[in-house]
Amino acid sequence: MMEYTSKYWNMLTPLIKKSLLKRYGKEETAELLRKTNQIYRDMLRRADDIGKDNPMASNLYEAHFSCALGCVGQTDFCG
């Protein structure tokens, strides 16, 4: 289980939020981000811990964030 840290969530969310607001509006964006956060935390909970001091850890956190964002609304992909 990888430990949840809000560092990556807080770093990446503002980068996509503006685009989501333009495309979906305020209410739907809030819902998408809520669902994405739940999926992100679940993915981290299920992942094997590679250690915080591993140089690839940040890449793994960012990849989980990207996958969680892509999973919103695609339940077949997320399983």
N, CA, C and O atoms as a Maestro MAE file, in Angstrom:
{
 s_m_m2io_version
 :::
 2.0.0
}

f_m_ct {
 s_m_title
 :::
 protein
 m_atom[316] {
  # First column is atom index #
  i_m_mmod_type
  r_m_x_coord
  r_m_y_coord
  r_m_z_coord
  i_m_residue_number
  s_m_chain_name
  s_m_pdb_residue_name
  s_m_pdb_atom_name
  i_m_atomic_number
  :::
  1 25 0.847 -1.181 0.000 1 A "MET " " N  " 7
  2 3 0.000 0.000 0.000 1 A "MET " " CA " 6
  3 2 0.884 1.233 0.000 1 A "MET " " C  " 6
  4 15 1.737 1.403 0.872 1 A "MET " " O  " 8
  5 25 0.674 2.081 -0.978 2 A "MET " " N  " 7
  6 3 1.415 3.339 -1.021 2 A "MET " " CA " 6
  7 2 0.702 4.352 -0.135 2 A "MET " " C  " 6
  8 15 -0.527 4.425 -0.117 2 A "MET " " O  " 8
  9 25 1.472 5.116 0.584 3 A "GLU " " N  " 7
  10 3 0.904 6.114 1.487 3 A "GLU " " CA " 6
  11 2 0.352 7.291 0.686 3 A "GLU " " C  " 6
  12 15 1.023 7.818 -0.202 3 A "GLU " " O  " 8
  13 25 -0.878 7.698 1.008 4 A "TYR " " N  " 7
  14 3 -1.463 8.864 0.346 4 A "TYR " " CA " 6
  15 2 -0.757 10.124 0.826 4 A "TYR " " C  " 6
  16 15 -0.540 10.316 2.022 4 A "TYR " " O  " 8
  17 25 -0.411 10.961 -0.109 5 A "THR " " N  " 7
  18 3 0.122 12.276 0.210 5 A "THR " " CA " 6
  19 2 -0.577 13.288 -0.682 5 A "THR " " C  " 6
  20 15 -0.719 13.063 -1.884 5 A "THR " " O  " 8
  21 25 -1.005 14.373 -0.119 6 A "SER " " N  " 7
  22 3 -1.754 15.369 -0.897 6 A "SER " " CA " 6
  23 2 -0.826 16.210 -1.778 6 A "SER " " C  " 6
  24 15 -1.298 17.011 -2.586 6 A "SER " " O  " 8
  25 25 0.474 16.034 -1.630 7 A "LYS " " N  " 7
  26 3 1.448 16.816 -2.385 7 A "LYS " " CA " 6
  27 2 1.185 16.741 -3.891 7 A "LYS " " C  " 6
  28 15 1.124 17.771 -4.562 7 A "LYS " " O  " 8
  29 25 1.032 15.552 -4.411 8 A "TYR " " N  " 7
  30 3 0.857 15.373 -5.851 8 A "TYR " " CA " 6
  31 2 -0.539 15.782 -6.292 8 A "TYR " " C  " 6
  32 15 -0.713 16.331 -7.380 8 A "TYR " " O  " 8
  33 25 -1.527 15.518 -5.456 9 A "TRP " " N  " 7
  34 3 -2.890 15.941 -5.761 9 A "TRP " " CA " 6
  35 2 -2.951 17.463 -5.852 9 A "TRP " " C  " 6
  36 15 -3.520 18.015 -6.794 9 A "TRP " " O  " 8
  37 25 -2.364 18.131 -4.873 10 A "ASN " " N  " 7
  38 3 -2.379 19.602 -4.850 10 A "ASN " " CA " 6
  39 2 -1.539 20.204 -5.974 10 A "ASN " " C  " 6
  40 15 -1.825 21.310 -6.433 10 A "ASN " " O  " 8
  41 25 -0.525 19.502 -6.412 11 A "MET " " N  " 7
  42 3 0.336 20.005 -7.471 11 A "MET " " CA " 6
  43 2 -0.327 19.861 -8.850 11 A "MET " " C  " 6
  44 15 -0.198 20.751 -9.691 11 A "MET " " O  " 8
  45 25 -1.024 18.766 -9.080 12 A "LEU " " N  " 7
  46 3 -1.556 18.478 -10.413 12 A "LEU " " CA " 6
  47 2 -2.983 18.972 -10.646 12 A "LEU " " C  " 6
  48 15 -3.343 19.289 -11.780 12 A "LEU " " O  " 8
  49 25 -3.789 19.043 -9.608 13 A "THR " " N  " 7
  50 3 -5.180 19.447 -9.776 13 A "THR " " CA " 6
  51 2 -5.342 20.834 -10.400 13 A "THR " " C  " 6
  52 15 -6.139 20.980 -11.327 13 A "THR " " O  " 8
  53 25 -4.624 21.855 -9.936 14 A "PRO " " N  " 7
  54 3 -4.797 23.178 -10.549 14 A "PRO " " CA " 6
  55 2 -4.443 23.212 -12.039 14 A "PRO " " C  " 6
  56 15 -4.973 24.032 -12.788 14 A "PRO " " O  " 8
  57 25 -3.555 22.329 -12.458 15 A "LEU " " N  " 7
  58 3 -3.150 22.299 -13.865 15 A "LEU " " CA " 6
  59 2 -4.275 21.854 -14.787 15 A "LEU " " C  " 6
  60 15 -4.331 22.268 -15.945 15 A "LEU " " O  " 8
  61 25 -5.161 21.024 -14.287 16 A "ILE " " N  " 7
  62 3 -6.247 20.525 -15.135 16 A "ILE " " CA " 6
  63 2 -7.598 21.174 -14.828 16 A "ILE " " C  " 6
  64 15 -8.522 21.112 -15.640 16 A "ILE " " O  " 8
  65 25 -7.705 21.787 -13.670 17 A "LYS " " N  " 7
  66 3 -8.996 22.314 -13.238 17 A "LYS " " CA " 6
  67 2 -9.534 23.386 -14.194 17 A "LYS " " C  " 6
  68 15 -10.725 23.393 -14.502 17 A "LYS " " O  " 8
  69 25 -8.680 24.277 -14.657 18 A "LYS " " N  " 7
  70 3 -9.112 25.347 -15.551 18 A "LYS " " CA " 6
  71 2 -9.704 24.774 -16.833 18 A "LYS " " C  " 6
  72 15 -10.744 25.234 -17.304 18 A "LYS " " O  " 8
  73 25 -9.050 23.791 -17.380 19 A "SER " " N  " 7
  74 3 -9.539 23.147 -18.599 19 A "SER " " CA " 6
  75 2 -10.872 22.435 -18.360 19 A "SER " " C  " 6
  76 15 -11.777 22.505 -19.191 19 A "SER " " O  " 8
  77 25 -10.984 21.751 -17.220 20 A "LEU " " N  " 7
  78 3 -12.233 21.068 -16.892 20 A "LEU " " CA " 6
  79 2 -13.376 22.064 -16.706 20 A "LEU " " C  " 6
  80 15 -14.500 21.809 -17.137 20 A "LEU " " O  " 8
  81 25 -13.092 23.191 -16.067 21 A "LEU " " N  " 7
  82 3 -14.123 24.215 -15.867 21 A "LEU " " CA " 6
  83 2 -14.651 24.737 -17.193 21 A "LEU " " C  " 6
  84 15 -15.857 24.936 -17.343 21 A "LEU " " O  " 8
  85 25 -13.767 24.959 -18.154 22 A "LYS " " N  " 7
  86 3 -14.197 25.432 -19.476 22 A "LYS " " CA " 6
  87 2 -15.078 24.408 -20.168 22 A "LYS " " C  " 6
  88 15 -16.069 24.752 -20.812 22 A "LYS " " O  " 8
  89 25 -14.704 23.153 -20.025 23 A "ARG " " N  " 7
  90 3 -15.406 22.095 -20.761 23 A "ARG " " CA " 6
  91 2 -16.697 21.634 -20.090 23 A "ARG " " C  " 6
  92 15 -17.693 21.382 -20.767 23 A "ARG " " O  " 8
  93 25 -16.683 21.520 -18.748 24 A "TYR " " N  " 7
  94 3 -17.810 20.899 -18.048 24 A "TYR " " CA " 6
  95 2 -18.597 21.817 -17.130 24 A "TYR " " C  " 6
  96 15 -19.721 21.481 -16.758 24 A "TYR " " O  " 8
  97 25 -18.053 22.949 -16.756 25 A "GLY " " N  " 7
  98 3 -18.745 23.822 -15.818 25 A "GLY " " CA " 6
  99 2 -18.342 23.526 -14.387 25 A "GLY " " C  " 6
  100 15 -17.674 22.532 -14.102 25 A "GLY " " O  " 8
  101 25 -18.760 24.403 -13.498 26 A "LYS " " N  " 7
  102 3 -18.315 24.350 -12.104 26 A "LYS " " CA " 6
  103 2 -18.808 23.112 -11.349 26 A "LYS " " C  " 6
  104 15 -18.026 22.438 -10.678 26 A "LYS " " O  " 8
  105 25 -20.098 22.819 -11.461 27 A "GLU " " N  " 7
  106 3 -20.666 21.701 -10.694 27 A "GLU " " CA " 6
  107 2 -20.118 20.353 -11.149 27 A "GLU " " C  " 6
  108 15 -19.743 19.518 -10.326 27 A "GLU " " O  " 8
  109 25 -20.073 20.147 -12.459 28 A "GLU " " N  " 7
  110 3 -19.597 18.859 -12.960 28 A "GLU " " CA " 6
  111 2 -18.094 18.688 -12.709 28 A "GLU " " C  " 6
  112 15 -17.630 17.577 -12.449 28 A "GLU " " O  " 8
  113 25 -17.337 19.782 -12.786 29 A "THR " " N  " 7
  114 3 -15.910 19.714 -12.483 29 A "THR " " CA " 6
  115 2 -15.687 19.305 -11.033 29 A "THR " " C  " 6
  116 15 -14.829 18.472 -10.742 29 A "THR " " O  " 8
  117 25 -16.451 19.887 -10.133 30 A "ALA " " N  " 7
  118 3 -16.331 19.527 -8.718 30 A "ALA " " CA " 6
  119 2 -16.618 18.045 -8.513 30 A "ALA " " C  " 6
  120 15 -15.921 17.380 -7.748 30 A "ALA " " O  " 8
  121 25 -17.629 17.527 -9.185 31 A "GLU " " N  " 7
  122 3 -17.988 16.112 -9.083 31 A "GLU " " CA " 6
  123 2 -16.885 15.226 -9.685 31 A "GLU " " C  " 6
  124 15 -16.529 14.199 -9.106 31 A "GLU " " O  " 8
  125 25 -16.353 15.620 -10.832 32 A "LEU " " N  " 7
  126 3 -15.276 14.862 -11.462 32 A "LEU " " CA " 6
  127 2 -14.035 14.796 -10.565 32 A "LEU " " C  " 6
  128 15 -13.415 13.742 -10.427 32 A "LEU " " O  " 8
  129 25 -13.689 15.919 -9.968 33 A "LEU " " N  " 7
  130 3 -12.513 15.936 -9.094 33 A "LEU " " CA " 6
  131 2 -12.747 15.124 -7.823 33 A "LEU " " C  " 6
  132 15 -11.822 14.490 -7.316 33 A "LEU " " O  " 8
  133 25 -13.970 15.136 -7.308 34 A "ARG " " N  " 7
  134 3 -14.283 14.326 -6.127 34 A "ARG " " CA " 6
  135 2 -14.131 12.843 -6.454 34 A "ARG " " C  " 6
  136 15 -13.528 12.088 -5.691 34 A "ARG " " O  " 8
  137 25 -14.683 12.434 -7.591 35 A "LYS " " N  " 7
  138 3 -14.582 11.031 -7.997 35 A "LYS " " CA " 6
  139 2 -13.133 10.653 -8.297 35 A "LYS " " C  " 6
  140 15 -12.682 9.561 -7.949 35 A "LYS " " O  " 8
  141 25 -12.413 11.562 -8.944 36 A "THR " " N  " 7
  142 3 -11.010 11.305 -9.260 36 A "THR " " CA " 6
  143 2 -10.197 11.106 -7.993 36 A "THR " " C  " 6
  144 15 -9.346 10.219 -7.934 36 A "THR " " O  " 8
  145 25 -10.450 11.924 -6.977 37 A "ASN " " N  " 7
  146 3 -9.722 11.794 -5.712 37 A "ASN " " CA " 6
  147 2 -10.008 10.447 -5.056 37 A "ASN " " C  " 6
  148 15 -9.103 9.823 -4.502 37 A "ASN " " O  " 8
  149 25 -11.250 10.001 -5.114 38 A "GLN " " N  " 7
  150 3 -11.591 8.700 -4.534 38 A "GLN " " CA " 6
  151 2 -10.867 7.570 -5.259 38 A "GLN " " C  " 6
  152 15 -10.336 6.659 -4.625 38 A "GLN " " O  " 8
  153 25 -10.847 7.631 -6.594 39 A "ILE " " N  " 7
  154 3 -10.178 6.600 -7.384 39 A "ILE " " CA " 6
  155 2 -8.671 6.640 -7.138 39 A "ILE " " C  " 6
  156 15 -8.030 5.597 -7.004 39 A "ILE " " O  " 8
  157 25 -8.112 7.845 -7.079 40 A "TYR " " N  " 7
  158 3 -6.679 8.024 -6.829 40 A "TYR " " CA " 6
  159 2 -6.278 7.383 -5.500 40 A "TYR " " C  " 6
  160 15 -5.289 6.653 -5.427 40 A "TYR " " O  " 8
  161 25 -7.043 7.660 -4.466 41 A "ARG " " N  " 7
  162 3 -6.745 7.072 -3.149 41 A "ARG " " CA " 6
  163 2 -6.877 5.556 -3.172 41 A "ARG " " C  " 6
  164 15 -6.081 4.852 -2.552 41 A "ARG " " O  " 8
  165 25 -7.885 5.049 -3.887 42 A "ASP " " N  " 7
  166 3 -8.081 3.607 -3.978 42 A "ASP " " CA " 6
  167 2 -6.923 2.949 -4.727 42 A "ASP " " C  " 6
  168 15 -6.445 1.887 -4.327 42 A "ASP " " O  " 8
  169 25 -6.475 3.578 -5.810 43 A "MET " " N  " 7
  170 3 -5.350 3.030 -6.570 43 A "MET " " CA " 6
  171 2 -4.082 2.984 -5.711 43 A "MET " " C  " 6
  172 15 -3.329 2.012 -5.759 43 A "MET " " O  " 8
  173 25 -3.855 4.033 -4.934 44 A "LEU " " N  " 7
  174 3 -2.686 4.046 -4.056 44 A "LEU " " CA " 6
  175 2 -2.799 2.979 -2.974 44 A "LEU " " C  " 6
  176 15 -1.809 2.350 -2.602 44 A "LEU " " O  " 8
  177 25 -4.006 2.785 -2.477 45 A "ARG " " N  " 7
  178 3 -4.216 1.782 -1.437 45 A "ARG " " CA " 6
  179 2 -3.899 0.379 -1.963 45 A "ARG " " C  " 6
  180 15 -3.383 -0.459 -1.225 45 A "ARG " " O  " 8
  181 25 -4.206 0.129 -3.226 46 A "ARG " " N  " 7
  182 3 -3.996 -1.193 -3.814 46 A "ARG " " CA " 6
  183 2 -2.586 -1.409 -4.361 46 A "ARG " " C  " 6
  184 15 -2.197 -2.546 -4.630 46 A "ARG " " O  " 8
  185 25 -1.818 -0.334 -4.527 47 A "ALA " " N  " 7
  186 3 -0.478 -0.445 -5.112 47 A "ALA " " CA " 6
  187 2 0.544 -0.910 -4.075 47 A "ALA " " C  " 6
  188 15 0.429 -0.615 -2.886 47 A "ALA " " O  " 8
  189 25 1.537 -1.637 -4.554 48 A "ASP " " N  " 7
  190 3 2.648 -2.036 -3.685 48 A "ASP " " CA " 6
  191 2 3.483 -0.811 -3.357 48 A "ASP " " C  " 6
  192 15 3.704 0.048 -4.210 48 A "ASP " " O  " 8
  193 25 3.945 -0.737 -2.121 49 A "ASP " " N  " 7
  194 3 4.765 0.390 -1.688 49 A "ASP " " CA " 6
  195 2 6.187 0.214 -2.206 49 A "ASP " " C  " 6
  196 15 6.815 -0.820 -1.977 49 A "ASP " " O  " 8
  197 25 6.691 1.229 -2.904 50 A "ILE " " N  " 7
  198 3 8.062 1.168 -3.407 50 A "ILE " " CA " 6
  199 2 9.002 2.026 -2.569 50 A "ILE " " C  " 6
  200 15 10.208 2.052 -2.817 50 A "ILE " " O  " 8
  201 25 8.459 2.727 -1.580 51 A "GLY " " N  " 7
  202 3 9.269 3.555 -0.692 51 A "GLY " " CA " 6
  203 2 9.332 5.000 -1.155 51 A "GLY " " C  " 6
  204 15 9.455 5.275 -2.349 51 A "GLY " " O  " 8
  205 25 9.248 5.915 -0.209 52 A "LYS " " N  " 7
  206 3 9.259 7.346 -0.530 52 A "LYS " " CA " 6
  207 2 10.599 7.798 -1.103 52 A "LYS " " C  " 6
  208 15 10.645 8.721 -1.916 52 A "LYS " " O  " 8
  209 25 11.690 7.155 -0.686 53 A "ASP " " N  " 7
  210 3 13.004 7.582 -1.134 53 A "ASP " " CA " 6
  211 2 13.398 6.976 -2.482 53 A "ASP " " C  " 6
  212 15 14.498 7.230 -2.971 53 A "ASP " " O  " 8
  213 25 12.524 6.187 -3.081 54 A "ASN " " N  " 7
  214 3 12.755 5.639 -4.407 54 A "ASN " " CA " 6
  215 2 12.636 6.770 -5.425 54 A "ASN " " C  " 6
  216 15 11.655 7.514 -5.398 54 A "ASN " " O  " 8
  217 25 13.611 6.916 -6.320 55 A "PRO " " N  " 7
  218 3 13.570 8.012 -7.286 55 A "PRO " " CA " 6
  219 2 12.365 7.951 -8.232 55 A "PRO " " C  " 6
  220 15 12.006 8.963 -8.833 55 A "PRO " " O  " 8
  221 25 11.749 6.800 -8.367 56 A "MET " " N  " 7
  222 3 10.603 6.664 -9.261 56 A "MET " " CA " 6
  223 2 9.264 6.875 -8.551 56 A "MET " " C  " 6
  224 15 8.218 6.826 -9.198 56 A "MET " " O  " 8
  225 25 9.274 7.103 -7.265 57 A "ALA " " N  " 7
  226 3 8.034 7.237 -6.501 57 A "ALA " " CA " 6
  227 2 7.178 8.393 -7.020 57 A "ALA " " C  " 6
  228 15 5.963 8.246 -7.152 57 A "ALA " " O  " 8
  229 25 7.793 9.536 -7.315 58 A "SER " " N  " 7
  230 3 7.000 10.677 -7.790 58 A "SER " " CA " 6
  231 2 6.343 10.362 -9.120 58 A "SER " " C  " 6
  232 15 5.209 10.775 -9.361 58 A "SER " " O  " 8
  233 25 7.036 9.637 -9.988 59 A "ASN " " N  " 7
  234 3 6.445 9.241 -11.267 59 A "ASN " " CA " 6
  235 2 5.240 8.331 -11.063 59 A "ASN " " C  " 6
  236 15 4.241 8.438 -11.775 59 A "ASN " " O  " 8
  237 25 5.344 7.447 -10.097 60 A "LEU " " N  " 7
  238 3 4.252 6.525 -9.827 60 A "LEU " " CA " 6
  239 2 3.034 7.254 -9.278 60 A "LEU " " C  " 6
  240 15 1.906 6.954 -9.671 60 A "LEU " " O  " 8
  241 25 3.246 8.210 -8.374 61 A "TYR " " N  " 7
  242 3 2.137 9.010 -7.854 61 A "TYR " " CA " 6
  243 2 1.456 9.789 -8.982 61 A "TYR " " C  " 6
  244 15 0.228 9.840 -9.050 61 A "TYR " " O  " 8
  245 25 2.248 10.388 -9.856 62 A "GLU " " N  " 7
  246 3 1.689 11.165 -10.961 62 A "GLU " " CA " 6
  247 2 0.961 10.266 -11.959 62 A "GLU " " C  " 6
  248 15 -0.067 10.657 -12.511 62 A "GLU " " O  " 8
  249 25 1.483 9.082 -12.188 63 A "ALA " " N  " 7
  250 3 0.814 8.136 -13.080 63 A "ALA " " CA " 6
  251 2 -0.531 7.692 -12.506 63 A "ALA " " C  " 6
  252 15 -1.517 7.578 -13.234 63 A "ALA " " O  " 8
  253 25 -0.564 7.443 -11.205 64 A "HIS " " N  " 7
  254 3 -1.837 7.075 -10.577 64 A "HIS " " CA " 6
  255 2 -2.846 8.215 -10.698 64 A "HIS " " C  " 6
  256 15 -4.031 7.974 -10.927 64 A "HIS " " O  " 8
  257 25 -2.386 9.439 -10.548 65 A "PHE " " N  " 7
  258 3 -3.274 10.594 -10.698 65 A "PHE " " CA " 6
  259 2 -3.841 10.635 -12.115 65 A "PHE " " C  " 6
  260 15 -5.046 10.815 -12.295 65 A "PHE " " O  " 8
  261 25 -2.995 10.471 -13.108 66 A "SER " " N  " 7
  262 3 -3.436 10.513 -14.503 66 A "SER " " CA " 6
  263 2 -4.419 9.389 -14.806 66 A "SER " " C  " 6
  264 15 -5.422 9.602 -15.486 66 A "SER " " O  " 8
  265 25 -4.134 8.212 -14.308 67 A "CYS " " N  " 7
  266 3 -5.037 7.075 -14.525 67 A "CYS " " CA " 6
  267 2 -6.373 7.295 -13.834 67 A "CYS " " C  " 6
  268 15 -7.425 6.975 -14.388 67 A "CYS " " O  " 8
  269 25 -6.332 7.836 -12.633 68 A "ALA " " N  " 7
  270 3 -7.577 8.096 -11.904 68 A "ALA " " CA " 6
  271 2 -8.434 9.104 -12.654 68 A "ALA " " C  " 6
  272 15 -9.655 8.958 -12.717 68 A "ALA " " O  " 8
  273 25 -7.809 10.116 -13.218 69 A "LEU " " N  " 7
  274 3 -8.544 11.110 -13.987 69 A "LEU " " CA " 6
  275 2 -9.161 10.476 -15.224 69 A "LEU " " C  " 6
  276 15 -10.296 10.786 -15.587 69 A "LEU " " O  " 8
  277 25 -8.422 9.596 -15.865 70 A "GLY " " N  " 7
  278 3 -8.937 8.908 -17.043 70 A "GLY " " CA " 6
  279 2 -10.015 7.898 -16.714 70 A "GLY " " C  " 6
  280 15 -10.840 7.571 -17.567 70 A "GLY " " O  " 8
  281 25 -10.019 7.400 -15.489 71 A "CYS " " N  " 7
  282 3 -10.981 6.371 -15.082 71 A "CYS " " CA " 6
  283 2 -12.373 6.925 -14.772 71 A "CYS " " C  " 6
  284 15 -13.355 6.184 -14.807 71 A "CYS " " O  " 8
  285 25 -12.459 8.183 -14.479 72 A "VAL " " N  " 7
  286 3 -13.757 8.747 -14.102 72 A "VAL " " CA " 6
  287 2 -14.746 8.523 -15.257 72 A "VAL " " C  " 6
  288 15 -14.575 9.052 -16.355 72 A "VAL " " O  " 8
  289 25 -15.757 7.744 -14.982 73 A "GLY " " N  " 7
  290 3 -16.776 7.465 -15.985 73 A "GLY " " CA " 6
  291 2 -16.469 6.265 -16.869 73 A "GLY " " C  " 6
  292 15 -17.276 5.914 -17.730 73 A "GLY " " O  " 8
  293 25 -15.326 5.632 -16.672 74 A "GLN " " N  " 7
  294 3 -14.965 4.471 -17.483 74 A "GLN " " CA " 6
  295 2 -14.764 3.272 -16.568 74 A "GLN " " C  " 6
  296 15 -13.634 2.830 -16.361 74 A "GLN " " O  " 8
  297 25 -15.835 2.753 -16.029 75 A "THR " " N  " 7
  298 3 -15.746 1.710 -15.000 75 A "THR " " CA " 6
  299 2 -15.135 0.416 -15.543 75 A "THR " " C  " 6
  300 15 -14.544 -0.336 -14.767 75 A "THR " " O  " 8
  301 25 -15.251 0.127 -16.833 76 A "ASP " " N  " 7
  302 3 -14.644 -1.089 -17.369 76 A "ASP " " CA " 6
  303 2 -13.124 -1.035 -17.288 76 A "ASP " " C  " 6
  304 15 -12.478 -2.047 -17.014 76 A "ASP " " O  " 8
  305 25 -12.556 0.133 -17.523 77 A "PHE " " N  " 7
  306 3 -11.107 0.295 -17.476 77 A "PHE " " CA " 6
  307 2 -10.601 0.211 -16.040 77 A "PHE " " C  " 6
  308 15 -9.537 -0.354 -15.786 77 A "PHE " " O  " 8
  309 25 -11.349 0.764 -15.116 78 A "CYS " " N  " 7
  310 3 -10.884 0.858 -13.725 78 A "CYS " " CA " 6
  311 2 -11.133 -0.409 -12.934 78 A "CYS " " C  " 6
  312 15 -10.477 -0.639 -11.918 78 A "CYS " " O  " 8
  313 25 -12.054 -1.224 -13.372 79 A "GLY " " N  " 7
  314 3 -12.334 -2.475 -12.687 79 A "GLY " " CA " 6
  315 2 -12.790 -2.269 -11.320 79 A "GLY " " C  " 6
  316 15 -13.067 -3.236 -10.609 79 A "GLY " " O  " 8
  :::
 }
 m_bond[315] {
  # First column is bond index #
  i_m_from
  i_m_to
  i_m_order
  :::
  1 1 2 1
  2 2 3 1
  3 3 4 2
  4 3 5 1
  5 5 6 1
  6 6 7 1
  7 7 8 2
  8 7 9 1
  9 9 10 1
  10 10 11 1
  11 11 12 2
  12 11 13 1
  13 13 14 1
  14 14 15 1
  15 15 16 2
  16 15 17 1
  17 17 18 1
  18 18 19 1
  19 19 20 2
  20 19 21 1
  21 21 22 1
  22 22 23 1
  23 23 24 2
  24 23 25 1
  25 25 26 1
  26 26 27 1
  27 27 28 2
  28 27 29 1
  29 29 30 1
  30 30 31 1
  31 31 32 2
  32 31 33 1
  33 33 34 1
  34 34 35 1
  35 35 36 2
  36 35 37 1
  37 37 38 1
  38 38 39 1
  39 39 40 2
  40 39 41 1
  41 41 42 1
  42 42 43 1
  43 43 44 2
  44 43 45 1
  45 45 46 1
  46 46 47 1
  47 47 48 2
  48 47 49 1
  49 49 50 1
  50 50 51 1
  51 51 52 2
  52 51 53 1
  53 53 54 1
  54 54 55 1
  55 55 56 2
  56 55 57 1
  57 57 58 1
  58 58 59 1
  59 59 60 2
  60 59 61 1
  61 61 62 1
  62 62 63 1
  63 63 64 2
  64 63 65 1
  65 65 66 1
  66 66 67 1
  67 67 68 2
  68 67 69 1
  69 69 70 1
  70 70 71 1
  71 71 72 2
  72 71 73 1
  73 73 74 1
  74 74 75 1
  75 75 76 2
  76 75 77 1
  77 77 78 1
  78 78 79 1
  79 79 80 2
  80 79 81 1
  81 81 82 1
  82 82 83 1
  83 83 84 2
  84 83 85 1
  85 85 86 1
  86 86 87 1
  87 87 88 2
  88 87 89 1
  89 89 90 1
  90 90 91 1
  91 91 92 2
  92 91 93 1
  93 93 94 1
  94 94 95 1
  95 95 96 2
  96 95 97 1
  97 97 98 1
  98 98 99 1
  99 99 100 2
  100 99 101 1
  101 101 102 1
  102 102 103 1
  103 103 104 2
  104 103 105 1
  105 105 106 1
  106 106 107 1
  107 107 108 2
  108 107 109 1
  109 109 110 1
  110 110 111 1
  111 111 112 2
  112 111 113 1
  113 113 114 1
  114 114 115 1
  115 115 116 2
  116 115 117 1
  117 117 118 1
  118 118 119 1
  119 119 120 2
  120 119 121 1
  121 121 122 1
  122 122 123 1
  123 123 124 2
  124 123 125 1
  125 125 126 1
  126 126 127 1
  127 127 128 2
  128 127 129 1
  129 129 130 1
  130 130 131 1
  131 131 132 2
  132 131 133 1
  133 133 134 1
  134 134 135 1
  135 135 136 2
  136 135 137 1
  137 137 138 1
  138 138 139 1
  139 139 140 2
  140 139 141 1
  141 141 142 1
  142 142 143 1
  143 143 144 2
  144 143 145 1
  145 145 146 1
  146 146 147 1
  147 147 148 2
  148 147 149 1
  149 149 150 1
  150 150 151 1
  151 151 152 2
  152 151 153 1
  153 153 154 1
  154 154 155 1
  155 155 156 2
  156 155 157 1
  157 157 158 1
  158 158 159 1
  159 159 160 2
  160 159 161 1
  161 161 162 1
  162 162 163 1
  163 163 164 2
  164 163 165 1
  165 165 166 1
  166 166 167 1
  167 167 168 2
  168 167 169 1
  169 169 170 1
  170 170 171 1
  171 171 172 2
  172 171 173 1
  173 173 174 1
  174 174 175 1
  175 175 176 2
  176 175 177 1
  177 177 178 1
  178 178 179 1
  179 179 180 2
  180 179 181 1
  181 181 182 1
  182 182 183 1
  183 183 184 2
  184 183 185 1
  185 185 186 1
  186 186 187 1
  187 187 188 2
  188 187 189 1
  189 189 190 1
  190 190 191 1
  191 191 192 2
  192 191 193 1
  193 193 194 1
  194 194 195 1
  195 195 196 2
  196 195 197 1
  197 197 198 1
  198 198 199 1
  199 199 200 2
  200 199 201 1
  201 201 202 1
  202 202 203 1
  203 203 204 2
  204 203 205 1
  205 205 206 1
  206 206 207 1
  207 207 208 2
  208 207 209 1
  209 209 210 1
  210 210 211 1
  211 211 212 2
  212 211 213 1
  213 213 214 1
  214 214 215 1
  215 215 216 2
  216 215 217 1
  217 217 218 1
  218 218 219 1
  219 219 220 2
  220 219 221 1
  221 221 222 1
  222 222 223 1
  223 223 224 2
  224 223 225 1
  225 225 226 1
  226 226 227 1
  227 227 228 2
  228 227 229 1
  229 229 230 1
  230 230 231 1
  231 231 232 2
  232 231 233 1
  233 233 234 1
  234 234 235 1
  235 235 236 2
  236 235 237 1
  237 237 238 1
  238 238 239 1
  239 239 240 2
  240 239 241 1
  241 241 242 1
  242 242 243 1
  243 243 244 2
  244 243 245 1
  245 245 246 1
  246 246 247 1
  247 247 248 2
  248 247 249 1
  249 249 250 1
  250 250 251 1
  251 251 252 2
  252 251 253 1
  253 253 254 1
  254 254 255 1
  255 255 256 2
  256 255 257 1
  257 257 258 1
  258 258 259 1
  259 259 260 2
  260 259 261 1
  261 261 262 1
  262 262 263 1
  263 263 264 2
  264 263 265 1
  265 265 266 1
  266 266 267 1
  267 267 268 2
  268 267 269 1
  269 269 270 1
  270 270 271 1
  271 271 272 2
  272 271 273 1
  273 273 274 1
  274 274 275 1
  275 275 276 2
  276 275 277 1
  277 277 278 1
  278 278 279 1
  279 279 280 2
  280 279 281 1
  281 281 282 1
  282 282 283 1
  283 283 284 2
  284 283 285 1
  285 285 286 1
  286 286 287 1
  287 287 288 2
  288 287 289 1
  289 289 290 1
  290 290 291 1
  291 291 292 2
  292 291 293 1
  293 293 294 1
  294 294 295 1
  295 295 296 2
  296 295 297 1
  297 297 298 1
  298 298 299 1
  299 299 300 2
  300 299 301 1
  301 301 302 1
  302 302 303 1
  303 303 304 2
  304 303 305 1
  305 305 306 1
  306 306 307 1
  307 307 308 2
  308 307 309 1
  309 309 310 1
  310 310 311 1
  311 311 312 2
  312 311 313 1
  313 313 314 1
  314 314 315 1
  315 315 316 2
  :::
 }
}
